[in-house]
Amino acid sequence: MYLHLGQDTVIRTDEVIGIFDLDTATLSKHTRNYLACAEKAGQVINVTNELPKSFVVCLDSGGNRRIYISQISSATLLKRAGYIHTLSNV
C-alpha cells in the first residue's frame, strides 16, 4: 500500500518506520539532534512549502534511510496508512 505525504510525494507503507508529530517529538534534544544529523547527511526531504506538522522516517529495501517532512498531521497520516484501524483490532 502507498501513503501520500503531500505535494507530489507518495511512499510505500512497508518502508515506514515511524510517523511523528513535529511539535511534540522535537521537544526532546535527542530528536532534534537526530533530525540535524540526518539533514547534514542529506537524508531529509521536505515535501511542503507550508508549516510542517509531521515527519516520517523510512527505510527502503536497500537500507537507505529517508526522513520526509510533511504539512499533513501525524494523526491524518496514521489514518491514511491504516495503522489506527489495524491497532484497534489488536
Secondary structure in CASP SS format (residue, H / E / C, confidence):
PFRMAT SS
TARGET T0000
AUTHOR 0000-0000-0000
METHOD secondary structure of the structure
MODEL  1
M C 1.00
Y E 1.00
L E 1.00
H E 1.00
L E 1.00
G E 1.00
Q C 1.00
D C 1.00
T E 1.00
V E 1.00
I E 1.00
R E 1.00
T H 1.00
D H 1.00
E H 1.00
V E 1.00
I E 1.00
G E 1.00
I E 1.00
F E 1.00
D E 1.00
L H 1.00
D H 1.00
T H 1.00
A H 1.00
T C 1.00
L C 1.00
S C 1.00
K H 1.00
H H 1.00
T H 1.00
R H 1.00
N H 1.00
Y H 1.00
L H 1.00
A H 1.00
C H 1.00
A H 1.00
E H 1.00
K H 1.00
A C 1.00
G C 1.00
Q C 1.00
V E 1.00
I E 1.00
N E 1.00
V C 1.00
T C 1.00
N C 1.00
E C 1.00
L C 1.00
P C 1.00
K C 1.00
S E 1.00
F E 1.00
V E 1.00
V E 1.00
C E 1.00
L E 1.00
D C 1.00
S C 1.00
G C 1.00
G C 1.00
N C 1.00
R E 1.00
R E 1.00
I E 1.00
Y E 1.00
I E 1.00
S E 1.00
Q C 1.00
I C 1.00
S C 1.00
S H 1.00
A H 1.00
T H 1.00
L H 1.00
L H 1.00
K H 1.00
R H 1.00
A H 1.00
G C 1.00
Y H 1.00
I H 1.00
H H 1.00
T H 1.00
L H 1.00
S H 1.00
N C 1.00
V C 1.00
END
